[in-house]
Amino acid sequence: MQTSRHPIVEQDLAAIANAPLPWDAFSGATVLATGAAGFLPAYMVETLLHLNRTRLDKPAKVIALVRNEERARERFAHYLDRPDLQVVAQDVSQPLSIGEPLDFIIHAASQASPVFYRTDPVGTLSPNVLGTHHLLTAAHASKSRGFLFFSSGEIYGILPPGTGDIAEHTGGWLDPTDLRSCYGESKRMGETMCVAWARQFGIPTRIARPFHTYGPGMRLDDGRVFADFVRDILAGGPIVLNSDGQARRSFCYLADATIGFFTVLLKGGAGEAYNIANPGGECSIAELADRLAAAHGLSVERRARTDASYMPSPILSTKPDIAKAKSLGWEPRHGIEEGFSRTVRSYR
């Protein structure tokens, strides 16, 4: 077992905990995080454990619900001897087996990589629909004080040319008969369920819509282009571009996004959705490859993709409007060069 976290992660957790948020809400609380060993929620779990050690008068109990216990124990190896973390192995698509009241629920269990959309569409959509139902039922029974649903920028679908920046009220088109829609459509349904339970039962649900988030701990084999680029950098290059690179995406560093997620959970309006993204990190895939290559002294090589299981997105541009999240006091801080530099160093 490792004895210390990487300094980049230590710095990130300290920065997150120093954000001006009402952290005392977690004092003595029981917090359930689903998909807890996943890239995004794992930093939230680590933040809560960091707060227990540095800030909270009474530690929060963190229940990490995971499907793969072995992988979770590897991800949280630094914390397994702590009494404030409980790892529970369960598929969230099955009725919940947690037998205690839950003050906060963070629902992030989902297969977010495009490699799964073709190979396991049922496993992709089920956590977002069946899992959300089970968790909202538990929140109702527990009279939970907060419920955070991880949605996605993919819910906006294909937008007409000239739409401009994507705000929370913007609506695009998804074809429900397209297999790739198993992700975006199920996230839409999960959002609708959160709004319905908030209105009918008064559950304080909040919805975070992350766009493209990168940082320490992301799997470098999950098929997403920015993970591929980091893997290429660590291997000494070249950075391989498997498309024309014209699609434009907004890239947000994980620590910034994590502060955003907690901001939505602790300060957001019930039944409301918030974009968590970095408009300042918006660029084309080709530009990202060129910028990272220049920063690391590498070349860019263009190849045709040969992975038949990968399902590319038909969405050509996703530049978010984050005014709604900014109204809660949140704003991303890391630009592309700094954020990816920190990411690359965290793997060394």
Buried (B, 14 or more C-beta within 10 A) or exposed (E): EEEEBBEBBEBBBEBBBEBEBEBEBBBEBBBBBBBBBBBBBBBBBBBBBBBBEEBBEEBBBBBBBBBEBEEBBEBBEBBEEBEBBBBBBBBBBEEBEBEEEBBBBBBBBBBBBBBBBBEEBEBBBBBBBBBBBBBBBBBBEBEBBBBBBBBBBBBBBBBEEEBEBBBBEBEBEBEEEEEBBBBBBBBBBBBEBBBBBBEEEEBBBBBBBBBBBBBBBBEBEBBBBBBBBBBBBBEEBBBBBBBEBEBBBBBBBBBBBBBBBBBBBBBBBBBBBBBBBBBBBBBBBBBBBBBBBEBBEBEBBBEEEEEEEBBEBBBEBBBBBBEBBBEBEBBBEBBBEEBBBBBBEBBE
